[in-house]
Structure formats: C-alpha cells, structure tokens
Amino acid sequence: MSILRGKKVLLGVTAGIAAYKIASLVRLFIKAGAEVQVIMTPAAKDFITPLTLSTLSKNPVHSSFTNEDDENAVWTNHVELGLWADFMLIAPATANTMSKMASGNSDNLLLATYLSAKCPVYFAPAMDLDMYKHPSTKNSFEQLTKFGNTMIPATSGELASGLVGEGRMAVPEDMVAFIEKDILDKLPLKGKKVMITAGPTYEAIDPVRFIGNHSSGKMGFELARAAVNLGAEVTLIAGPNHQSISHSLVNVVDVTSAEDMYNAAHNDFPSADIAILSAAVADYKPKDVATQKIKKKDSSLHIELVKTKDILASLGDIKKAQFLVGFALETNNELENAKGKLTRKNLDMIVLNSLNDKGAGFGKPTNKVTIIDKKMNTLAFGLKSKAEVAIDIFNEILKRIHA
C-alpha cells in the first residue's frame, strides 16, 4: 500500500508539451489510492483535453474562476481547493508559470489557488534547454525553494526543440516515487520500529474447542495503519481475526495462543522503539489439552485452568528505551484499575476503554478511550471511529517521545 493512499492531490497543469504525460500521472495517483483534482491553465487545454483528465481523475477539471458555459456563472473557490489538498503538484511547471509563482502574480485560477494553498507544494519544471539555463529561470527555482516549495528536478534528454540537455520533465513514475519518498522522509516515525499486538488468543481445550473472546482485532489493525502513515516499520502480531492489511512496511505475524503471542512479542520487542499491546489475551488456559475431541457424556464438564503468561508485565520487566503502551478493558472501577495496571506493569501509557460505554468494546467500528500516562495525566476522548482513535493514540505517543 502506498503512502499516497487516501491523500488528496491537487494537480496543476500548465501549457507545456510535457502536459501529455499528465494522463499517466493521474492514473498512477489514482492507482496508489489518492484522490485527484486537476486545475489547468487556459492555455494548457491546447496540449491535453480537460475531458481526458476529468475522466481519469473522476472529478471535474477546473480552469477558470467561473464556468463560462453556465449562465448562472458558479464561482470556483480557489481558497477551498487550496485547503482541500494534502499536497499540490504543478506539472509541467513552465518558465512562465514559475516566474508568476515567484512574483505573486495570480492572473489565472491555478496561480490564485497556489497562493491560497496551505499544503506542501511540489513543482516539476519542463522547458527547453536555453530557457532552463536562463538566469531568470534559475532565480525562479531559488525563490520558489525559499518559499518552502519542493522542486522535482528535470532530467536530461531529447527536448521538443531537438536539443539534448536539461529541461525534460521527470517521468510520471519518478515523480510519484519522489513524492512518496519525500513524504516518508518527513514523517515523525521515519526509521522507527513499532510492535503492535492485536485480536484475541485461542486456548485449546481439545482439537475442536477453545477458550477465546470476542475481540475482532480491528483496533490493532487501525493502530498499524496509523503507524505506517507516520513512517514507522511495523510488526503486527495478530491472533485469529478477519482483518486485513497490505503494506510494505507492515510485517504480520499470525499467532493463535497466548504462548504463541508471548514468544512472538519477546522476539520482536528488543528491536522495537514503541510497543502497543492492544490484543485481548486470554488470562487462563486449560491445564491439560485433550488430544481427542471430548465427547458429550456427562451433564457437566470440569476443566482445570491455569494462568497464561502476562505478556505486558514481562515486557515491562525487560523494558529499556522502548515506549510501552497497554490497553485496559474494564467494567467497574475503570480509572482506578487502569492506573494500577499502568504502575504494576511499568508502562509509559495505558489506553482505557469500558464495556459500559455505548459504542465501545469488542466487535464495534467505534471506541471511546481515556489515555493515562505514567505521570497520571488523564485525557478522555469522545466516541470515535477506531481509525480516529488510533490517530489520537499516536498523537499522544508523539507528544511524549518528543518531549
């Protein structure tokens, strides 16, 4: 899964021959899971049609402040477009457009949107060799970079004039790869390793039956998604579940029992920077596991249970520089029990949720949590989707590891 998945991309197209490559660029963004809106300068329509780009982006193409063919003259809000985007890419960026960007000239919708944008802006120069090397163009590069924009360098090759040299716009695949790398490099957990446990454990009674619980694993999987979106490399240790995740930065380790999860967690924990144990691990398991299916003969069946290993406490005992986070699912004396668990198990933070809260707990798409840190600072959140809860949890982790 690309880091661009779910990103909102505002693509500005200017009047250069390289505009013909933008169709492929839009398709690559869409394939990566991004949402794309396109703004064209009026002259850019001479090089590629709005119909092509609107079809590929699945959104109307914007080109002027009002739709001249509409007698009601609906205004295109350049401010809203600028605020909508996670990032803006201007490609091809002609010498003319870059000069206007550098000077603050806003004589078309694209330039007005650029000046309104609050998001990161990338620009991909494309022009002939002599224009590329002209001092005024170099000044534009320098000024735009000083403004905080990021240039995707042009490459060398055969140009439209027949000359060979710098000025050729980067190919779409390289532009996408450049942006992905740039986003990743700036993420707060870039280079960090995160270990997450998720889901239930199943403790065998016989070859057919087991002791388990209703955990779906969804919270842990959302935590993994939040972690990779922050640039982390993730090991997700997951008990039996029906969730799925596909990302080059996520290594899923499937386990079944508490013992399996204990071993997997201890194997990964020494190399982790952050560990979040959100799994609902069975507290007890059968002392003896039958090798054959137990037949229904008597009116009652007695199974002797023994404690499973406490994964969270055992990691707290060997913790060095890791930031260790636990979960507490409570039904009574919630805050008191969670704080006790935080202290006993040597945690840096604990996430409390209660089965008494409507919309929280196992098998639901939402959760309502209270976060407590080792200084006993307490922060309660309202009911949110588990994806939003995962983001809240990582925001609180980042505040503490960067403090």
C-alpha positions in Angstrom: 0.0 0.0 0.0 1.4 3.4 -1.0 1.8 6.2 1.5 -0.3 8.2 -1.0 -3.4 6.1 -0.2 -6.2 8.4 1.0 -4.2 11.5 0.1 -5.9 14.5 -1.6 -3.8 15.6 -4.5 -4.3 18.9 -6.3 -2.6 18.7 -9.7 -1.9 22.0 -11.5 -1.2 21.6 -15.3 0.4 24.4 -17.3 0.9 24.9 -21.0 4.0 22.8 -21.9 4.4 20.0 -24.3 5.1 17.7 -21.4 1.4 18.0 -20.4 0.7 15.0 -22.5 2.4 12.9 -19.7 -0.1 14.1 -17.1 -2.7 11.5 -18.1 -0.3 8.8 -17.0 0.5 10.7 -13.8 -3.2 11.0 -12.8 -3.6 7.2 -13.4 -0.6 6.5 -11.1 -2.0 8.7 -8.3 -5.4 7.0 -8.6 -3.8 3.5 -8.6 -1.9 4.5 -5.4 -5.2 5.2 -3.8 -5.1 9.0 -3.9 -8.0 11.4 -4.7 -7.1 13.8 -7.5 -8.5 17.2 -8.6 -7.0 18.9 -11.6 -6.6 22.7 -12.3 -5.5 23.7 -15.8 -4.3 27.0 -17.1 -6.4 28.1 -20.1 -3.5 27.5 -22.5 -2.8 24.0 -21.1 -6.0 22.8 -22.9 -4.1 23.1 -26.2 -1.8 20.3 -25.1 -4.2 17.9 -23.3 -8.0 18.0 -23.0 -9.9 18.5 -19.8 -12.2 15.6 -20.8 -9.2 13.2 -20.6 -8.1 14.4 -17.2 -11.6 14.6 -15.7 -12.3 11.0 -16.9 -9.1 9.7 -15.4 -9.4 11.7 -12.1 -13.1 11.0 -11.8 -13.5 14.7 -10.9 -14.4 17.8 -12.9 -11.4 19.8 -14.2 -11.1 23.4 -13.0 -9.7 26.0 -15.4 -11.4 29.4 -14.7 -12.9 31.2 -11.8 -16.4 30.8 -13.3 -17.9 28.4 -15.8 -18.3 30.5 -18.9 -20.8 28.0 -20.4 -23.0 28.2 -17.3 -25.4 31.1 -17.4 -25.6 31.0 -13.6 -21.8 31.6 -13.6 -20.9 29.5 -10.5 -17.7 30.6 -8.9 -14.8 28.2 -8.5 -13.5 28.8 -5.0 -9.7 28.7 -5.2 -9.4 29.0 -1.4 -11.4 25.9 -0.9 -9.3 24.0 -3.4 -6.2 25.1 -1.7 -7.5 24.0 1.7 -8.8 20.7 0.4 -5.4 19.3 -0.7 -2.9 17.3 1.3 -0.3 18.5 -1.3 -0.3 20.3 -4.6 1.8 19.4 -7.6 2.4 21.7 -10.5 3.5 19.7 -13.6 4.6 20.6 -16.1 5.8 23.9 -14.4 6.7 26.2 -17.3 9.1 29.1 -17.0 6.2 31.5 -17.4 4.2 29.9 -14.5 7.2 29.6 -12.2 8.0 33.3 -12.8 4.5 34.2 -11.8 4.6 31.9 -8.8 7.8 33.6 -7.7 6.5 37.1 -8.1 3.0 36.5 -6.7 1.2 37.1 -10.0 -2.2 35.4 -9.9 -3.8 36.0 -13.3 -5.4 32.6 -13.5 -7.2 30.0 -11.3 -4.1 27.8 -10.9 -1.9 30.7 -9.6 -4.6 32.0 -7.3 -5.0 28.5 -5.8 -1.2 28.2 -5.4 -1.1 31.4 -3.5 -4.0 30.2 -1.2 -2.7 26.7 -0.6 -1.7 25.8 3.0 -0.3 22.4 2.0 3.1 21.4 0.7 3.7 22.3 -2.9 5.8 20.4 -5.4 6.7 21.7 -8.9 8.2 19.8 -11.8 9.9 22.1 -14.3 9.6 21.4 -18.0 11.1 23.6 -20.8 13.7 23.8 -23.5 17.4 23.8 -22.7 18.1 27.5 -23.2 15.1 28.5 -21.1 16.1 26.1 -18.4 19.5 27.6 -18.1 18.4 31.2 -18.3 19.3 33.3 -15.2 15.6 34.3 -14.7 14.6 30.6 -14.6 17.3 29.9 -12.0 16.1 32.8 -10.0 12.6 31.3 -10.1 13.9 27.9 -8.8 15.7 29.6 -5.9 12.8 31.8 -5.0 10.2 29.0 -5.0 12.5 26.8 -2.9 12.9 29.7 -0.4 9.2 29.9 -0.2 9.2 26.2 1.0 8.2 24.6 -2.2 9.9 21.4 -3.4 11.3 21.0 -6.9 11.2 17.7 -8.6 14.3 18.1 -10.8 14.1 18.0 -14.5 16.1 15.3 -16.3 18.4 15.4 -19.3 17.3 14.1 -22.7 16.0 14.9 -26.1 13.7 18.0 -25.9 10.9 19.2 -28.1 13.2 21.5 -30.0 15.5 18.7 -30.9 18.2 19.9 -28.5 19.5 17.4 -25.9 20.1 18.5 -22.3 18.3 19.6 -19.1 14.7 20.6 -19.1 12.9 17.4 -19.6 10.1 16.9 -17.1 10.6 13.9 -14.8 8.6 10.8 -16.0 5.4 10.2 -14.0 6.7 7.1 -12.2 9.7 9.1 -11.0 7.5 12.0 -9.8 5.3 9.7 -7.8 8.3 7.9 -6.3 9.9 11.3 -5.5 6.8 12.5 -3.6 6.4 9.2 -1.8 10.0 9.3 -0.6 9.7 13.0 0.4 6.6 12.4 2.4 8.1 9.4 4.2 11.3 11.2 4.9 9.4 13.9 6.7 7.2 11.7 8.8 7.8 11.7 12.6 8.2 7.9 12.9 10.5 7.5 9.9 13.2 5.0 10.8 11.3 3.9 14.0 10.1 0.3 14.7 6.6 -0.2 16.2 5.4 -3.5 17.6 1.6 -4.0 17.9 -0.4 -6.9 19.2 -4.0 -7.4 18.1 -7.0 -9.6 18.3 -7.9 -12.5 20.6 -6.0 -15.6 21.6 -7.5 -19.0 21.4 -6.6 -21.5 24.1 -7.2 -25.1 23.0 -9.4 -27.4 25.1 -9.2 -30.2 22.6 -8.6 -30.4 18.8 -12.1 -28.8 18.2 -12.8 -26.4 21.0 -11.1 -23.5 22.6 -11.4 -20.7 25.1 -11.5 -17.3 23.4 -13.1 -13.9 23.4 -15.0 -11.5 21.1 -12.0 -9.3 20.1 -12.1 -8.6 16.3 -8.5 -7.2 16.1 -9.8 -4.1 14.4 -8.2 -1.6 16.9 -4.8 -3.2 16.5 -5.0 -3.1 12.7 -6.0 0.5 12.8 -3.1 1.2 15.0 -0.8 -0.5 12.4 -2.3 1.7 9.7 -1.7 4.9 11.7 1.8 3.8 12.5 2.8 3.3 8.8 1.1 6.5 7.9 3.6 8.2 10.3 6.5 6.4 8.6 7.1 3.5 11.0 8.1 0.0 10.2 5.5 -2.2 11.9 5.4 -5.7 13.3 1.8 -6.7 13.8 1.4 -9.8 16.0 -2.2 -10.9 15.4 -4.4 -13.5 17.0 -7.2 -15.2 14.9 -9.1 -12.5 13.1 -10.8 -11.5 9.8 -9.0 -8.2 9.3 -6.5 -7.5 6.5 -3.7 -5.0 5.9 -1.3 -4.8 3.0 1.7 -2.5 3.2 5.4 -2.9 2.5 6.1 -1.5 6.0 3.9 -4.0 7.9 5.0 -7.5 8.8 2.1 -9.5 10.0 2.9 -12.4 12.4 -0.1 -14.7 12.8 -0.4 -16.5 16.2 -3.1 -18.5 17.9 -2.4 -18.9 21.6 -1.2 -16.7 24.4 2.0 -18.7 24.4 2.5 -18.0 20.7 1.9 -14.3 21.2 4.3 -14.2 24.2 7.1 -15.8 22.1 6.5 -13.5 19.1 6.3 -10.4 21.3 9.6 -11.2 23.1 11.2 -12.0 19.8 10.4 -8.5 18.4 10.4 -6.3 21.4 14.2 -5.9 21.8 14.4 -4.1 18.4 11.2 -2.0 18.9 11.1 1.7 19.7 7.4 1.7 20.5 5.3 -1.3 21.6 1.5 -1.2 21.8 -0.3 -4.2 23.2 -3.9 -3.9 22.2 -4.6 -7.7 22.0 -7.2 -9.3 24.2 -5.0 -12.1 25.5 -6.7 -15.0 27.4 -5.9 -14.8 31.1 -6.3 -18.5 31.6 -5.9 -21.7 29.6 -6.7 -25.4 30.2 -4.1 -27.1 32.2 -4.3 -30.2 30.1 -5.4 -30.2 26.4 -7.2 -33.3 25.2 -5.6 -35.0 22.2 -9.0 -36.2 21.0 -12.4 -34.5 20.8 -14.1 -34.6 24.2 -17.4 -36.5 23.9 -20.6 -35.2 25.5 -21.3 -37.9 28.1 -21.9 -36.3 31.5 -24.3 -33.4 32.5 -21.3 -31.3 33.4 -17.7 -30.9 32.4 -14.9 -29.6 34.6 -11.8 -28.1 33.1 -8.9 -27.0 35.3 -7.5 -23.7 34.2 -4.1 -22.2 34.8 -2.8 -18.6 34.2 -1.2 -17.7 30.9 2.0 -15.7 30.9 1.5 -12.0 31.4 3.0 -10.6 28.2 2.6 -6.9 29.1 4.1 -7.3 32.5 7.0 -9.4 31.2 7.9 -6.7 28.6 7.6 -4.0 31.3 10.2 -6.0 33.3 12.8 -6.0 30.5 11.9 -2.6 29.0 14.9 -0.4 28.3 14.3 2.6 26.0 11.1 1.3 24.5 7.9 3.3 24.9 5.4 0.7 26.2 1.6 1.1 25.8 -1.0 -1.2 27.3 -4.8 -1.4 26.9 -7.3 -1.9 29.8 -10.8 -3.0 29.1 -12.8 -2.5 32.3 -16.3 -2.9 33.5 -16.0 -1.4 37.0 -13.6 1.0 38.9 -12.3 1.7 35.4 -9.9 4.6 36.1 -8.5 3.1 39.3 -7.9 -0.3 37.7 -6.2 1.2 34.7 -3.9 3.3 36.8 -3.0 0.3 38.9 -2.2 -1.7 35.8 -0.1 1.2 34.4 2.1 1.2 37.6 2.3 -2.6 38.2 3.4 -3.4 34.6 5.9 -0.5 34.2 4.0 1.1 31.3 4.6 4.5 29.8 0.9 4.9 28.8 -2.3 3.0 29.1 -5.5 3.2 26.9 -8.6 2.6 28.9 -12.0 1.7 27.4 -15.1 0.5 29.2 -17.7 -2.0 28.2 -20.1 0.3 30.0 -19.7 2.9 27.2 -22.2 2.5 24.3 -20.3 2.0 21.1 -17.1 0.9 22.7 -15.6 -2.6 23.1 -15.3 -5.7 21.1 -16.5 -6.1 17.5 -17.6 -2.5 17.0 -16.3 0.0 14.5 -16.0 2.7 17.2 -14.3 3.1 20.5 -14.3 5.6 23.4 -11.0 5.8 25.3 -9.2 7.6 28.1 -5.4 7.9 27.8 -3.3 7.9 31.0 0.5 8.4 31.1 3.0 7.4 33.7 2.7 10.8 35.3 -1.0 10.0 35.8 -2.1 12.7 33.3 -5.5 11.7 32.1 -7.1 12.7 28.8 -10.6 11.5 27.9 -11.9 11.3 24.3 -15.4 11.1 22.9 -16.8 8.2 20.8 -14.9 8.0 17.5 -14.1 5.5 14.8 -11.3 3.2 15.7 -9.2 4.7 12.9 -9.6 8.1 14.6 -8.8 6.6 18.0 -5.6 5.1 16.6 -4.5 8.6 15.4 -5.3 10.1 18.8 -3.2 7.4 20.5 -0.2 8.1 18.2 -0.6 11.8 18.7 -0.3 11.3 22.4 2.7 9.0 22.0 4.5 11.5 19.8 4.0 14.3 22.3 5.7 12.2 24.9 8.6 10.7 23.0 9.5 14.1 21.5 9.1 16.0 24.8 
